[in-house]
């Protein structure tokens, strides 16, 4: 018979088997640390204790991370035996998480984050709620919550706590996305001093270097720290960050080799990896590298992923990049069309605010219509955070806009955009000039 126990962070959890709680704890820590086998751990906990509802909910969360229709269906099957959820402020821990998981599966990601915020008010040391809430805030493009949902629980995580470093790494990423780069770097380095294998903290510091244009420092950091994170299932994304540094340094050949040897060494069909591959290829193409063969291979790998109902427009935006680069404009147009009449609340709102325009603009750019891309991107880039992702990921919008202005012969606009970019990030001037030149522009355009 189940009873109230506590997990390794002192938070109540209802279970019949204390050993199963320990297995679940480790699986949760694996997710937070982006290491190990969270799925295997969740399934082992379910097998060990059929009354451990939080293990089923956790396994549903992991299915939902795939951001696919199949993942949504699997999550629904996992949650079905658990009965109705109570989302009231006084609900149990399991009830808050069940409400969050059901809302996520229903496509109402805002409701899911609200349930998790309630869970954190009730139990500030609920590490699972903190992790899922920050990731959903990232998917929603809610940069303030990326920072503040961690800030609200910081006092509950003293430096003596073994998980303190994980919380510092999460806080670092939230600070970075809110342009507080010195505080972000400090928090990330505190996390890494506690645990050099903290992949999320590595990732947060990589973002700081990217946003400040500290390219040599970024290359040195990711290269030297690679032994600590290269075995993580998140490693491709950190390699992608290294590719951005290399490309901005003018080292396109090295970035292309990194794509072959690290980013796409394995033909993964996980959206996490596909997004990085498509985004790096698109940037390489903007700077004049022929990526047609690689894009065709990537397009083949993802063809079956985009045939069903759209789940996350951020993914489909990157599918449009892959198909466009491969010259498969018909399939890119199909992805654009599929995102016109969405039903899931969060995805529909993102599409209406900016997502559908982004898909249309990138499809037009790839199909040789840069003026159309300019007109669309100028209007929507201020709202582009609605599709999710980080500032570094969405920077591809500004890069594409500069390229489109150059390709359509709009010299004055290209000059204004390059000037804006360099004012925001002075070290980006050489790469901005290179981008202009690669797309038919001229240095004389930058003369005032």
MOZI-V550919 format. One line per field, one symbol per residue. ss: DSSP state (~ for helix, > for strand, _ for the rest). Layout:
# MOZI-V550919
ss->???
This chain:
# MOZI-V550919
ss->__>>>>_____>>>>__~~~~~~~~~~~~~~~~____~~~~~~~~~~~____~~~~~~~~~~~~____~~~~~~~~~~~~____________~~~~~~~~~~~~~___~~~~~~~~~~~~~~____~~~~~~~~~~~~~~__~~~~~~~~~__~~~_______~~~~~~~~~~~~~~___~~~~~~~~~~~~~~____~~~~~~~~~~~~~~__~~~~~~~~~~~~~~~_____~~~~~~~~~~~~~~___~~~~~~~~~~~~_______~~~~~~~~~~~~~~~~_____~~~~~~~~~~~~~~~______~~~~~~~~~~~~~___~~~~~~~~~~______~~~~~~~~~~~~~~~~~~~~~~___~~~~~~~~~~~~~~~~~~___~~~~~~~~~~~~~~~~~___~~~~~~~~~~~~~~_~~~~~~~~~~~~~____~~~~__
